[in-house]
Amino acid sequence: MKSKIREYFKAHRDEIRKKSLKLLSEMVAVRSVNCGKAQLSDHPYLKISGEESKVVDILKRYFDAAGIDYKVYEMIEGRGNIIATYGEGEKSLCIGCHLDVVPAGERAEWASDPWVMTEKDGKVYGRGVMDNKGQSVACVMAMELLKNAGVSLKGELVLAALAGEEFREKDEPDPGIAFVTSKGYLKPTFAIIPDIGGHMMKIDIAEKGRTVIKVKSHGKQAHGSTPELGINAIEKLAHFIAKVEKFELKHEHHPILKKPSVNLGIIRGGSAANNVANYAEAIYDIRYVPGQSAEGIVADMRSCTEGIKDGRFEFEILDNNPPHQVDPDNILVKTIQSNAREIIGREPEPFGMGGGTFAKPFNLAGILAVGFGPGDADDFHVANEALDIEEMLQFIELIACISCDLLGVN
């Protein structure tokens, strides 16, 4: 049956390419920028952050014309999720994508308008082509490929094109994956998350945990002309920061994720140059490996306060997501590898990453998920974001063939 898919794809390749680029161009033109409320004024075309429902409307029109079933779910009006299905049966394979994008940044940094998809030298350029609208289009085309080739699956191929992946305010409810999974709208057997880059040469099987920790330094205010009468919270924090820089968090070396990383992202403190600062804070982004915990990391960092004379520190965990990993020899990895050998002539290797994708919430919910897809990881969140057209077409064929192997055909 896969030979039937590949023959149809070969015969209709130009048509599929044309339809893919047309649909992607329409989606890129929608500025579905996900940002904080404080930044909304920088994006006057937005009424609310994301506005993913505008992209959902484009997909709805396409699915209606193609005769593919779908449902739309909104936790917040205007922030839609669309879940489309092809095939019937107990098992299901979900391709998990997101419809929101990061801001385009300065127009001068782009060679072309970021909201008008441009084709050049075998690639398409525009905000969202790589992250993550191009992959959504690939899944749409894979569903249509299976349908037009007359392939009947014994299970469901699912596209989950979701809201709210790029950003959420602190304590803001997740309008995307957490919403649709908690409500039971999305319960796949397997999931592939095409949001890692790697040119389809890597399969993400493990992701580090992430915790964001605020370190608060308390001092004693005094006039800048008599600093000896005060305790400078900034100086105490500086001593702490210097110690952390040389400190290694307690951990066991992980065969895939290796070791944790520590990034000092924000420093704030002081009220005026002629005041001894009575407060300062530093915010750390820490990516950690299995066996560690946010609480254990705080305990490790607290030890760096020892020996800092008159230092008084507090620690607050602002955010925390645990790590995850799956067996590199699982059926999903093996099926991707075997089809990649046939279609693109190489076998992708399992690896781990410090960033997070939808694979994590799926796996933590007991759903076998990995990251795999087209594109270059260097094209995330940058000007002149690009996606190789040939890779997108190969990914269409791969999704269709992987579906056949995992779900079976009638």
C-alpha positions as CSV (number, residue, x, y, z in Angstrom):
1,M,0.0,0.0,0.0
2,K,2.9,2.4,0.6
3,S,4.0,1.9,-2.9
4,K,0.6,3.1,-4.0
5,I,1.1,6.3,-1.9
6,R,4.6,6.9,-3.3
7,E,3.5,6.4,-6.9
8,Y,0.6,8.8,-6.4
9,F,2.9,11.3,-4.7
10,K,5.4,11.1,-7.6
11,A,2.7,11.6,-10.2
12,H,1.1,14.5,-8.5
13,R,4.2,16.1,-6.9
14,D,4.0,19.4,-8.7
15,E,0.3,19.8,-7.8
16,I,1.0,19.0,-4.1
17,R,3.9,21.4,-4.1
18,K,1.7,24.2,-5.5
19,K,-1.2,23.6,-3.1
20,S,1.2,23.4,-0.1
21,L,2.8,26.7,-0.8
22,K,-0.5,28.4,-1.5
23,L,-1.9,27.2,1.8
24,L,1.3,28.1,3.7
25,S,1.3,31.6,2.1
26,E,-2.2,32.2,3.4
27,M,-1.3,31.1,6.9
28,V,1.9,33.2,7.1
29,A,-0.1,36.3,6.1
30,V,-2.0,35.9,9.4
31,R,0.0,37.6,12.1
32,S,-0.7,35.2,14.9
33,V,1.8,36.7,17.2
34,N,1.8,35.3,20.8
35,C,3.1,37.9,23.2
36,G,2.5,39.3,26.7
37,K,-0.3,41.7,27.4
38,A,2.3,44.4,28.1
39,Q,3.6,44.0,24.5
40,L,0.2,44.1,22.7
41,S,0.6,47.8,22.0
42,D,3.6,46.9,19.9
43,H,1.3,44.8,17.7
44,P,-1.7,47.0,16.8
45,Y,-3.1,44.4,14.4
46,L,-3.8,42.2,17.5
47,K,-6.9,42.5,19.7
48,I,-5.7,39.6,21.9
49,S,-2.4,37.6,21.9
50,G,-2.2,34.9,19.3
51,E,-5.5,35.2,17.5
52,E,-4.9,31.6,16.3
53,S,-8.6,31.3,15.3
54,K,-7.8,33.3,12.2
55,V,-5.4,30.6,11.0
56,V,-7.9,28.0,12.1
57,D,-10.5,29.6,9.7
58,I,-8.1,29.1,6.8
59,L,-7.6,25.4,7.7
60,K,-11.4,24.9,8.1
61,R,-12.0,26.2,4.5
62,Y,-9.3,23.8,3.2
63,F,-10.6,20.8,5.1
64,D,-14.2,21.6,3.9
65,A,-13.1,21.6,0.3
66,A,-11.0,18.4,0.7
67,G,-13.7,16.5,2.6
68,I,-11.5,15.9,5.7
69,D,-13.2,15.8,9.1
70,Y,-12.3,18.3,11.8
71,K,-13.4,19.9,15.1
72,V,-12.5,23.3,16.5
73,Y,-12.1,23.9,20.3
74,E,-11.7,27.2,22.0
75,M,-11.0,27.8,25.7
76,I,-10.6,31.5,25.0
77,E,-12.5,33.2,22.2
78,G,-10.2,33.9,19.3
79,R,-7.6,31.4,20.4
80,G,-8.7,28.3,18.5
81,N,-7.4,24.8,18.2
82,I,-8.3,22.6,15.2
83,I,-8.1,18.8,15.3
84,A,-8.5,17.1,12.0
85,T,-8.7,13.3,11.4
86,Y,-8.4,10.9,8.5
87,G,-9.1,7.2,8.9
88,E,-11.0,5.2,11.5
89,G,-9.9,2.8,14.3
90,E,-8.7,2.5,17.9
91,K,-5.1,3.6,17.3
92,S,-4.2,7.1,16.3
93,L,-1.1,9.0,15.3
94,C,-1.1,12.7,16.1
95,I,1.1,15.3,14.3
96,G,1.2,18.0,17.0
97,C,1.8,21.5,15.6
98,H,1.2,25.1,16.8
99,L,-0.3,28.0,15.0
100,D,1.1,30.9,17.1
101,V,4.4,32.6,16.2
102,V,6.9,34.8,17.9
103,P,7.1,38.5,16.9
104,A,8.9,39.2,13.6
105,G,11.3,41.8,15.2
106,E,12.8,44.7,13.3
107,R,11.7,44.9,9.6
108,A,15.2,46.0,8.6
109,E,16.6,42.7,9.6
110,W,14.5,40.8,7.1
111,A,15.4,40.6,3.4
112,S,11.6,40.5,2.6
113,D,8.3,41.2,4.4
114,P,8.0,38.6,7.1
115,W,4.3,38.4,6.6
116,V,4.4,37.8,2.9
117,M,5.9,34.4,2.1
118,T,8.7,34.6,-0.3
119,E,10.2,31.8,-2.4
120,K,13.9,31.8,-3.2
121,D,16.6,29.2,-4.0
122,G,14.4,26.2,-3.0
123,K,13.3,27.7,0.3
124,V,10.3,29.7,1.5
125,Y,10.8,32.7,3.9
126,G,8.4,34.3,6.3
127,R,7.5,34.3,10.0
128,G,6.1,30.9,10.9
129,V,7.2,28.9,7.8
130,M,9.5,26.8,10.0
131,D,7.9,27.4,13.4
132,N,5.4,25.8,12.9
133,K,2.9,26.5,10.1
134,G,4.9,24.7,7.4
135,Q,4.7,21.4,9.3
136,S,0.9,21.9,9.8
137,V,0.6,22.3,6.1
138,A,2.6,19.1,5.5
139,C,0.2,17.1,7.7
140,V,-2.8,18.6,5.8
141,M,-1.2,17.5,2.6
142,A,-0.4,14.0,4.0
143,M,-4.1,13.5,4.9
144,E,-5.2,14.6,1.4
145,L,-2.5,12.4,-0.2
146,L,-3.8,9.3,1.7
147,K,-7.4,10.2,0.7
148,N,-6.7,10.9,-2.9
149,A,-4.5,7.8,-3.2
150,G,-7.4,5.7,-2.0
151,V,-5.7,4.5,1.2
152,S,-8.0,3.5,4.0
153,L,-6.2,3.5,7.4
154,K,-7.2,1.2,10.3
155,G,-6.6,4.0,12.7
156,E,-6.7,7.8,12.7
157,L,-4.1,10.2,11.4
158,V,-4.6,13.3,13.4
159,L,-3.5,16.9,12.9
160,A,-3.6,18.9,16.1
161,A,-2.9,22.5,15.1
162,L,-2.9,24.3,18.5
163,A,-2.8,27.7,20.2
164,G,-0.5,29.1,22.8
165,E,2.8,27.2,22.4
166,E,5.2,30.2,22.2
167,F,4.4,32.2,25.3
168,R,2.1,32.3,28.3
169,E,1.9,34.8,31.1
170,K,2.7,33.5,34.6
171,D,-0.3,31.6,35.9
172,E,-2.2,32.0,32.6
173,P,-4.1,28.9,31.6
174,D,-2.9,27.1,28.6
175,P,-5.4,27.6,25.7
176,G,-3.7,24.9,23.6
177,I,-2.3,21.4,24.4
178,A,-3.2,21.4,28.1
179,F,-6.8,22.5,27.3
180,V,-7.4,19.9,24.6
181,T,-5.8,17.0,26.4
182,S,-7.3,17.7,29.8
183,K,-10.8,17.9,28.2
184,G,-10.2,14.6,26.4
185,Y,-10.5,16.2,22.9
186,L,-7.0,14.8,22.0
187,K,-6.0,11.3,23.2
188,P,-3.7,9.8,20.6
189,T,-1.8,6.6,20.8
190,F,1.3,8.1,19.3
191,A,2.5,11.6,18.6
192,I,5.2,13.2,16.4
193,I,6.1,16.8,17.1
194,P,7.7,18.4,14.1
195,D,9.1,21.3,16.0
196,I,12.8,20.5,16.5
197,G,14.6,21.2,13.2
198,G,17.4,18.8,12.4
199,H,16.6,18.3,8.7
200,M,14.9,15.0,9.6
201,M,18.2,13.6,10.7
202,K,17.3,13.5,14.4
203,I,14.6,12.1,16.6
204,D,14.0,13.9,19.9
205,I,13.5,11.2,22.6
206,A,14.4,13.2,25.7
207,E,14.1,16.8,26.9
208,K,15.6,18.5,29.9
209,G,13.5,19.9,32.6
210,R,13.3,23.6,33.0
211,T,13.0,25.6,36.2
212,V,13.1,29.4,36.5
213,I,14.4,30.6,39.9
214,K,14.4,34.1,41.3
215,V,17.2,34.9,43.8
216,K,16.4,37.9,46.0
217,S,19.1,39.7,47.8
218,H,18.2,41.9,50.8
219,G,20.4,44.7,52.1
220,K,20.2,47.9,54.1
221,Q,19.6,51.3,52.5
222,A,22.0,54.2,53.1
223,H,23.2,57.3,51.3
224,G,25.7,56.8,48.5
225,S,28.2,59.0,50.3
226,T,28.3,56.7,53.3
227,P,28.1,53.2,51.9
228,E,29.7,51.8,55.1
229,L,26.4,52.6,56.9
230,G,24.4,50.3,54.6
231,I,24.5,46.8,53.2
232,N,24.6,46.8,49.4
233,A,22.2,44.1,48.1
234,I,23.7,44.4,44.6
235,E,27.2,43.7,45.8
236,K,26.0,40.7,47.8
237,L,24.2,39.4,44.8
238,A,27.3,39.9,42.7
239,H,29.3,37.7,45.1
240,F,26.6,35.1,44.9
241,I,26.5,35.2,41.1
242,A,30.3,34.7,40.9
243,K,30.0,31.7,43.1
244,V,27.2,30.1,41.1
245,E,29.2,30.6,37.9
246,K,31.9,28.3,39.3
247,F,29.5,25.9,40.9
248,E,28.3,22.6,39.4
249,L,24.8,21.4,40.3
250,K,24.6,18.0,41.8
251,H,23.5,15.5,39.1
252,E,24.1,12.1,37.5
253,H,25.5,12.3,34.0
254,H,22.7,11.4,31.6
255,P,23.6,9.4,28.5
256,I,21.6,11.6,26.1
257,L,21.0,14.9,27.9
258,K,24.5,15.0,29.4
259,K,24.4,17.6,32.2
260,P,22.3,20.6,33.4
261,S,22.8,24.1,32.1
262,V,22.5,27.4,34.1
263,N,21.7,30.7,32.5
264,L,21.6,34.0,34.3
265,G,18.9,35.8,32.3
266,I,17.8,38.9,34.3
267,I,19.4,41.1,37.0
268,R,17.5,44.0,38.6
269,G,18.4,46.1,41.6
270,G,18.9,49.6,43.1
271,S,16.8,52.7,42.9
272,A,19.3,55.4,42.3
273,A,23.1,55.8,41.8
274,N,23.4,57.8,45.1
275,N,21.6,55.1,47.2
276,V,23.0,51.9,48.7
277,A,20.7,49.3,47.2
278,N,18.6,47.5,49.8
279,Y,17.2,45.0,47.2
280,A,18.4,43.2,44.1
281,E,17.3,40.1,42.3
282,A,18.6,37.7,39.7
283,I,16.5,35.3,37.6
284,Y,18.0,32.0,36.4
285,D,16.8,29.7,33.7
286,I,18.1,26.2,34.5
287,R,17.7,23.1,32.3
288,Y,18.1,20.0,34.3
289,V,18.3,16.2,33.8
290,P,16.4,13.2,35.2
291,G,17.3,12.7,38.9
292,Q,17.3,16.4,39.7
293,S,14.4,18.5,41.0
294,A,13.7,22.2,41.2
295,E,13.7,22.0,45.0
296,G,17.1,20.2,44.9
297,I,18.5,22.8,42.6
298,V,17.4,25.5,45.0
299,A,19.2,23.7,47.9
300,D,22.3,23.5,45.7
301,M,22.2,27.2,44.9
302,R,21.5,28.1,48.5
303,S,24.8,26.6,49.5
304,C,26.5,29.3,47.3
305,T,25.2,32.0,49.8
306,E,27.5,30.5,52.5
307,G,30.4,32.8,53.4
308,I,28.9,35.9,51.9
309,K,29.2,38.3,54.9
310,D,25.9,40.1,55.8
311,G,24.2,38.4,52.8
312,R,20.5,37.7,53.2
313,F,18.9,35.8,50.3
314,E,15.5,34.3,49.4
315,F,14.7,31.8,46.6
316,E,11.5,31.6,44.6
317,I,10.6,29.0,42.0
318,L,8.8,30.9,39.3
319,D,8.2,28.0,36.9
320,N,9.0,24.3,36.7
321,N,8.6,21.6,34.1
322,P,10.2,18.2,34.7
323,P,12.4,16.3,32.2
324,H,11.2,13.4,30.1
325,Q,12.7,10.6,28.1
326,V,11.5,7.6,26.1
327,D,13.1,4.3,25.1
328,P,15.2,4.9,21.9
329,D,14.1,1.5,20.6
330,N,10.4,2.1,20.8
331,I,8.1,1.3,17.8
332,L,7.6,5.0,17.0
333,V,11.3,5.6,16.6
334,K,11.8,2.4,14.6
335,T,8.9,3.2,12.3
336,I,10.3,6.7,11.6
337,Q,13.7,5.4,11.0
338,S,12.7,2.6,8.5
339,N,10.5,5.0,6.5
340,A,13.2,7.7,6.5
341,R,15.7,5.2,5.0
342,E,13.3,4.5,2.2
343,I,12.2,8.0,1.4
344,I,15.2,10.3,2.2
345,G,18.0,7.7,2.1
346,R,19.2,8.1,5.7
347,E,18.3,7.0,9.2
348,P,17.7,9.7,11.8
349,E,19.5,9.3,15.1
350,P,17.8,9.6,18.6
351,F,19.0,12.6,20.6
352,G,18.0,14.8,23.5
353,M,17.5,18.6,23.8
354,G,17.5,21.4,26.3
355,G,14.4,23.1,24.8
356,G,10.9,21.9,25.3
357,T,8.2,20.8,22.7
358,F,4.7,19.3,22.8
359,A,6.4,15.9,23.2
360,K,6.9,16.6,26.9
361,P,3.3,17.0,27.9
362,F,2.3,14.1,25.7
363,N,4.9,11.8,27.3
364,L,4.1,13.0,30.8
365,A,0.5,12.1,30.1
366,G,1.5,8.6,29.1
367,I,1.3,9.1,25.3
368,L,4.3,8.0,23.4
369,A,5.7,11.0,21.6
370,V,8.9,12.1,19.9
371,G,10.2,15.1,18.0
372,F,10.9,14.7,14.3
373,G,10.6,17.0,11.3
374,P,12.0,19.2,8.5
375,G,14.0,22.4,8.7
376,D,17.0,23.8,10.4
377,A,17.0,24.4,14.2
378,D,18.9,27.7,13.5
379,D,15.8,29.1,11.9
380,F,13.7,29.3,15.1
381,H,12.8,32.8,16.3
382,V,15.2,34.6,13.9
383,A,14.8,37.1,11.0
384,N,14.6,35.5,7.6
385,E,13.1,32.3,9.0
386,A,13.2,29.7,6.3
387,L,12.0,26.2,5.4
388,D,13.4,24.0,2.6
389,I,10.6,23.1,0.2
390,E,12.0,19.8,-0.7
391,E,12.2,18.8,3.0
392,M,8.6,19.8,3.4
393,L,7.5,17.6,0.5
394,Q,9.5,14.7,1.8
395,F,7.9,15.1,5.2
396,I,4.4,14.9,3.6
397,E,5.4,11.6,2.1
398,L,6.9,10.4,5.3
399,I,3.8,11.2,7.4
400,A,1.6,9.3,5.0
401,C,3.9,6.2,5.0
402,I,4.6,6.2,8.7
403,S,0.8,6.3,9.3
404,C,0.3,3.2,7.2
405,D,3.0,1.3,9.2
406,L,1.8,2.4,12.7
407,L,-1.9,2.2,12.1
408,G,-2.3,-0.4,9.4
409,V,-4.4,-0.3,6.2
410,N,-7.7,-1.9,5.2
